[in-house]
Amino acid sequence: MNNLYSNVVHFRPSERQQKLRRWKSYFVKLALGCATILVVTPLFLVLYFLAKEGASSLTVDFFTQLPKPSGEIGGGMANAIVGSITLLALASSIGIPLGILGGVYLAEYGNETVNYWIRLCADILNGVPSIVWGMVVYAILVIPFKAFSAYAGGLALGLIMIPLIMRTTEEVILLVPQSYREAGLALGIARWKIISSIVLRTALKGIVTGVLVAIARVSGETAPLIFTAFGNSFWNHSLAQPIAALPLQIYTYAISPYEDLHHQAWAGALVLMLLILGINIIVRFISRNKSTT
């Protein structure tokens, strides 16, 4: 023991080595701080320019009035705001149930080979450009019925949501301890009831987090809506007709030659950014509560 202790003392770093290590630590911390600033700066620049260019147009009329004819000053995006909410509701009614059920199947049922190919397809679909989804729905729904509609826009956004929610749900369910399932089986509870009453309830916060992330993901999509919802300048009275949406209205105003419409496009982009930012804050709040329970 004495020899071992003497060896440890003998190989203790010298003062010069300790100083060198401290400088290395300071350098790494500085590099990480600079990297963090580089990552966060674009976000603050986006928020700054959106607030600078669009805040002045965020009036009561912006949230309550319809768009004015081209060349006239004023108007708002009330129909686009309501249209975006409608499309997100339609997309959620499609993407959330199918995504959660798919995640439950991957985590609780199936076999290794089948699940492998389902996961692979889901991962590939997560990387498919959104415009491709719009073209697919255009081919299978818009062309046969010869009409753009809210249904087509909701379907396109819902299809984008499905693989993301499915993979998130699977990962969260797999984190539920196996002992929970075994305890339910020992009590004679049916397997489907164990999944619905125990497993899904335990994983509920994680599933909700995945759903909110998927909603934030599709809320700013423009390309698939060009092929499906198409947009309009009036209130939508039927889901079988074209419907306005914030991303579409922003795109239309941004390419117009009128300065007033450009300001409204900035205001619409600011509202959309705040919506996505709010959803992400909710996700962080839920995730924090999940980690502390």
C-alpha positions as CSV (number, residue, x, y, z in Angstrom):
1,M,0.0,0.0,0.0
2,N,2.8,2.4,0.8
3,N,4.4,1.7,-2.6
4,L,1.1,2.3,-4.3
5,Y,0.5,5.5,-2.5
6,S,4.0,6.7,-3.3
7,N,3.5,6.0,-7.0
8,V,0.2,8.0,-7.0
9,V,2.0,10.9,-5.3
10,H,4.9,10.6,-7.7
11,F,2.6,10.8,-10.8
12,R,0.6,13.8,-9.5
13,P,0.5,16.5,-12.2
14,S,2.9,19.3,-11.8
15,E,1.8,22.9,-11.4
16,R,2.7,23.6,-15.0
17,Q,0.5,20.7,-16.2
18,Q,-2.4,21.8,-14.0
19,K,-2.1,25.3,-15.4
20,L,-2.1,23.9,-18.9
21,R,-5.2,21.8,-18.2
22,R,-7.0,24.9,-16.8
23,W,-6.2,26.8,-20.0
24,K,-7.4,23.9,-22.1
25,S,-10.6,23.9,-20.1
26,Y,-11.1,27.7,-20.5
27,F,-10.5,27.3,-24.3
28,V,-13.0,24.5,-24.7
29,K,-15.6,26.5,-22.7
30,L,-14.9,29.6,-24.9
31,A,-15.3,27.5,-28.0
32,L,-18.6,26.0,-26.8
33,G,-19.8,29.4,-25.9
34,C,-19.0,30.7,-29.4
35,A,-20.7,27.8,-31.0
36,T,-23.8,28.3,-28.9
37,I,-23.9,32.0,-29.9
38,L,-23.5,31.0,-33.6
39,V,-26.5,28.6,-33.3
40,V,-28.8,31.0,-31.4
41,T,-27.9,34.2,-33.3
42,P,-29.9,33.2,-36.5
43,L,-33.0,32.7,-34.4
44,F,-32.8,36.1,-32.7
45,L,-32.0,37.7,-36.1
46,V,-35.2,36.1,-37.6
47,L,-37.3,37.2,-34.6
48,Y,-35.7,40.7,-34.8
49,F,-36.5,41.2,-38.5
50,L,-40.0,39.8,-38.2
51,A,-40.7,42.1,-35.3
52,K,-39.1,45.1,-37.0
53,E,-41.0,44.6,-40.3
54,G,-44.3,43.1,-39.2
55,A,-45.1,44.4,-35.7
56,S,-46.5,47.7,-37.1
57,S,-49.1,45.8,-39.2
58,L,-50.3,43.7,-36.2
59,T,-53.5,45.7,-35.7
60,V,-57.0,44.7,-34.8
61,D,-57.9,44.8,-38.5
62,F,-55.2,42.3,-39.3
63,F,-56.9,39.7,-37.1
64,T,-60.5,40.6,-37.9
65,Q,-60.8,41.7,-41.6
66,L,-60.5,39.9,-44.9
67,P,-57.8,40.8,-47.5
68,K,-58.5,43.9,-49.5
69,P,-58.4,43.8,-53.3
70,S,-54.9,44.2,-54.8
71,G,-53.8,47.9,-54.7
72,E,-56.0,48.9,-51.8
73,I,-54.4,49.6,-48.4
74,G,-55.6,47.8,-45.3
75,G,-57.4,44.6,-44.7
76,G,-56.1,41.6,-42.8
77,M,-55.6,37.8,-42.7
78,A,-58.6,36.7,-40.5
79,N,-59.6,34.1,-43.1
80,A,-56.0,32.8,-43.3
81,I,-55.7,32.5,-39.5
82,V,-59.0,30.6,-39.3
83,G,-58.0,28.5,-42.4
84,S,-54.7,27.5,-40.8
85,I,-56.5,26.4,-37.6
86,T,-59.0,24.4,-39.7
87,L,-56.3,22.7,-41.7
88,L,-54.3,21.8,-38.6
89,A,-57.5,20.4,-37.0
90,L,-58.1,18.2,-40.1
91,A,-54.5,17.2,-40.2
92,S,-54.5,16.3,-36.5
93,S,-57.7,14.2,-36.9
94,I,-55.8,12.1,-39.5
95,G,-52.2,12.1,-38.3
96,I,-52.6,11.8,-34.5
97,P,-54.8,8.6,-34.4
98,L,-52.9,6.8,-37.1
99,G,-49.5,7.9,-35.8
100,I,-50.3,6.8,-32.2
101,L,-51.8,3.5,-33.3
102,G,-48.8,2.8,-35.5
103,G,-46.5,3.5,-32.7
104,V,-48.4,1.2,-30.4
105,Y,-48.2,-1.6,-33.0
106,L,-44.5,-1.2,-33.4
107,A,-43.9,-1.2,-29.6
108,E,-46.3,-3.8,-28.5
109,Y,-47.2,-6.1,-31.5
110,G,-45.7,-7.3,-34.7
111,N,-42.5,-9.2,-35.2
112,E,-38.9,-8.1,-35.6
113,T,-38.8,-8.3,-39.4
114,V,-42.1,-6.5,-40.1
115,N,-41.3,-3.8,-37.5
116,Y,-37.9,-3.3,-39.1
117,W,-39.4,-2.5,-42.5
118,I,-42.1,-0.3,-41.0
119,R,-39.5,1.7,-39.1
120,L,-37.4,2.0,-42.2
121,C,-40.3,3.3,-44.2
122,A,-41.3,5.7,-41.5
123,D,-37.8,7.1,-41.3
124,I,-37.7,7.5,-45.1
125,L,-41.1,9.2,-45.1
126,N,-39.9,11.6,-42.5
127,G,-37.2,12.8,-45.0
128,V,-39.6,13.1,-48.0
129,P,-39.9,16.8,-49.1
130,S,-43.3,18.3,-48.2
131,I,-43.9,19.3,-51.8
132,V,-43.9,15.6,-52.8
133,W,-46.7,15.0,-50.3
134,G,-48.6,17.8,-51.9
135,M,-48.1,16.3,-55.4
136,V,-49.3,12.9,-54.2
137,V,-52.5,14.2,-52.6
138,Y,-53.0,16.4,-55.7
139,A,-52.9,13.2,-57.8
140,I,-55.1,11.1,-55.6
141,L,-57.7,13.6,-54.4
142,V,-57.6,16.9,-56.3
143,I,-57.5,15.6,-59.8
144,P,-60.2,12.9,-59.4
145,F,-62.6,15.4,-57.8
146,K,-61.5,18.3,-60.0
147,A,-61.4,20.7,-57.0
148,F,-58.9,22.1,-54.5
149,S,-60.3,21.7,-50.9
150,A,-59.6,21.9,-47.2
151,Y,-59.9,18.1,-47.1
152,A,-57.0,17.8,-49.5
153,G,-54.8,20.3,-47.6
154,G,-55.6,18.5,-44.3
155,L,-54.8,15.1,-45.8
156,A,-51.4,16.3,-47.1
157,L,-50.4,17.8,-43.7
158,G,-51.8,14.7,-41.9
159,L,-49.7,12.4,-44.0
160,I,-46.6,14.4,-43.0
161,M,-47.5,14.1,-39.3
162,I,-48.0,10.3,-39.3
163,P,-44.4,9.0,-39.5
164,L,-43.2,11.5,-37.0
165,I,-45.8,10.8,-34.4
166,M,-45.5,7.1,-35.0
167,R,-41.8,6.9,-34.3
168,T,-42.0,9.3,-31.3
169,T,-44.9,7.2,-29.8
170,E,-42.9,4.0,-30.3
171,E,-39.8,5.3,-28.5
172,V,-41.8,6.7,-25.6
173,I,-43.8,3.5,-25.1
174,L,-40.6,1.4,-25.1
175,L,-39.5,3.5,-22.1
176,V,-42.4,2.3,-20.0
177,P,-41.0,-0.4,-17.7
178,Q,-41.9,-4.0,-18.7
179,S,-42.8,-4.7,-15.0
180,Y,-46.0,-2.6,-15.5
181,R,-47.2,-4.9,-18.2
182,E,-46.3,-8.0,-16.2
183,A,-48.2,-6.7,-13.2
184,G,-51.3,-6.2,-15.3
185,L,-51.0,-9.7,-16.8
186,A,-50.6,-11.2,-13.3
187,L,-53.9,-9.5,-12.3
188,G,-55.6,-11.1,-15.3
189,I,-56.1,-7.8,-17.2
190,A,-56.5,-8.2,-21.0
191,R,-53.5,-7.1,-23.0
192,W,-55.3,-4.3,-24.9
193,K,-56.6,-2.9,-21.6
194,I,-53.1,-2.9,-20.2
195,I,-51.9,-1.0,-23.2
196,S,-54.7,1.6,-23.2
197,S,-55.1,2.0,-19.4
198,I,-51.5,1.6,-18.1
199,V,-48.9,1.9,-20.9
200,L,-50.4,4.8,-22.8
201,R,-51.3,6.7,-19.6
202,T,-47.7,6.3,-18.4
203,A,-46.3,7.5,-21.7
204,L,-49.0,10.2,-22.2
205,K,-46.7,13.2,-21.7
206,G,-44.1,11.9,-24.1
207,I,-46.8,11.2,-26.7
208,V,-48.3,14.7,-26.3
209,T,-44.8,16.1,-26.8
210,G,-44.4,14.2,-30.0
211,V,-47.9,15.4,-31.2
212,L,-47.1,19.0,-30.5
213,V,-43.7,18.7,-32.3
214,A,-45.6,17.3,-35.4
215,I,-48.1,20.1,-35.3
216,A,-45.3,22.7,-35.2
217,R,-43.6,20.8,-38.1
218,V,-46.6,21.1,-40.4
219,S,-48.0,24.5,-39.3
220,G,-45.6,26.4,-41.5
221,E,-45.8,24.2,-44.6
222,T,-46.6,26.0,-47.8
223,A,-45.6,23.8,-50.8
224,P,-48.2,21.0,-50.1
225,L,-51.0,23.5,-49.7
226,I,-50.3,25.1,-53.0
227,F,-51.2,21.8,-54.6
228,T,-54.1,21.0,-52.3
229,A,-55.8,23.9,-50.4
230,F,-54.8,26.5,-53.1
231,G,-56.0,29.4,-50.9
232,N,-58.6,32.2,-51.4
233,S,-59.3,35.7,-50.2
234,F,-62.7,35.0,-48.6
235,W,-64.2,33.1,-45.7
236,N,-64.4,29.4,-46.4
237,H,-68.0,28.0,-46.1
238,S,-67.3,24.4,-47.1
239,L,-64.4,22.0,-46.5
240,A,-64.8,20.9,-50.1
241,Q,-63.7,24.3,-51.4
242,P,-60.3,26.0,-51.5
243,I,-59.3,27.5,-48.2
244,A,-56.8,30.2,-47.1
245,A,-53.9,29.5,-44.8
246,L,-51.2,31.7,-43.2
247,P,-48.3,30.2,-45.2
248,L,-50.2,30.6,-48.5
249,Q,-51.2,34.1,-47.7
250,I,-47.7,35.1,-46.7
251,Y,-46.4,33.6,-50.0
252,T,-49.0,35.4,-52.1
253,Y,-48.3,38.8,-50.4
254,A,-44.5,38.4,-50.5
255,I,-44.5,38.0,-54.3
256,S,-46.9,40.9,-54.9
257,P,-45.6,44.3,-56.1
258,Y,-47.4,46.3,-53.3
259,E,-45.6,47.6,-50.3
260,D,-48.6,47.4,-48.0
261,L,-49.0,43.7,-48.8
262,H,-45.3,43.1,-48.0
263,H,-45.8,44.6,-44.5
264,Q,-48.8,42.3,-44.0
265,A,-46.7,39.3,-45.2
266,W,-44.1,40.2,-42.5
267,A,-46.9,40.4,-40.0
268,G,-48.3,37.0,-41.0
269,A,-44.8,35.5,-40.8
270,L,-44.4,37.0,-37.3
271,V,-47.8,35.5,-36.2
272,L,-46.8,32.1,-37.6
273,M,-43.4,32.3,-35.9
274,L,-44.9,33.1,-32.6
275,L,-47.3,30.2,-33.0
276,I,-44.5,27.8,-33.6
277,L,-42.4,29.3,-30.8
278,G,-45.4,28.9,-28.5
279,I,-45.8,25.3,-29.4
280,N,-42.1,24.6,-28.8
281,I,-42.3,26.4,-25.4
282,I,-45.2,24.1,-24.4
283,V,-43.2,21.1,-25.6
284,R,-40.3,22.2,-23.4
285,F,-42.6,22.7,-20.4
286,I,-44.1,19.3,-20.8
287,S,-40.7,17.6,-21.3
288,R,-39.4,19.4,-18.1
289,N,-42.4,18.2,-16.1
290,K,-41.8,14.7,-17.5
291,S,-38.2,14.7,-16.4
292,T,-39.0,15.9,-12.9
293,T,-41.7,13.3,-12.2
